[in-house]
Amino acid sequence: MISTAKANFQRISPRKARVVINMIRGRNAAEALQLLEFTPKAAAPIVKKVVASALANARQVRSDVDADSLVISKATVDMGPNQHLRRWRPRAMGRATQIKKGVSHITIELDQR
């Protein structure tokens, strides 16, 4: 493991973020950044920032590291807590149901090829 970057409490549902994460898992970092630049998904800018942060963290550890030699070895999206984004929708017979807003924890890990 060369470097890790996390983005906790991101305001996007984990299901949407996993689509983007699955596209870049196993690719090298430079290729993943290029792919995320032109991906028309809502999670693409968020994931791009996390990949760029992991690349910057790798350069802090070793300054001679190349973006083409680093591979996204581990990329996960976990569901965050839904405590502060609770909304209610009116239902029949005076009831109400809860609307759950998605919150994600995104983790990217880079490793040498």
Stockholm file with secondary structure:
# STOCKHOLM 1.0

chainA/1-113         MISTAKANFQRISPRKARVVINMIRGRNAAEALQLLEFTPKAAAPIVKKVVASALANARQVRSDVDADSLVISKATVDMGPNQHLRRWRPRAMGRATQIKKGVSHITIELDQR
#=GR chainA/1-113 SS CCEEEEEEEESSCHHHHHHHHHHHTTSBHHHHHHHHHTCCSTTHHHHHHHHHHHHHHHHHHCTTCCTTTEEEEEEEEEECCCSSCEEEEECGGGCEEEEECCCEEEEEEEEEC
#=GC SS_cons         CCEEEEEEEESSCHHHHHHHHHHHTTSBHHHHHHHHHTCCSTTHHHHHHHHHHHHHHHHHHCTTCCTTTEEEEEEEEEECCCSSCEEEEECGGGCEEEEECCCEEEEEEEEEC
//
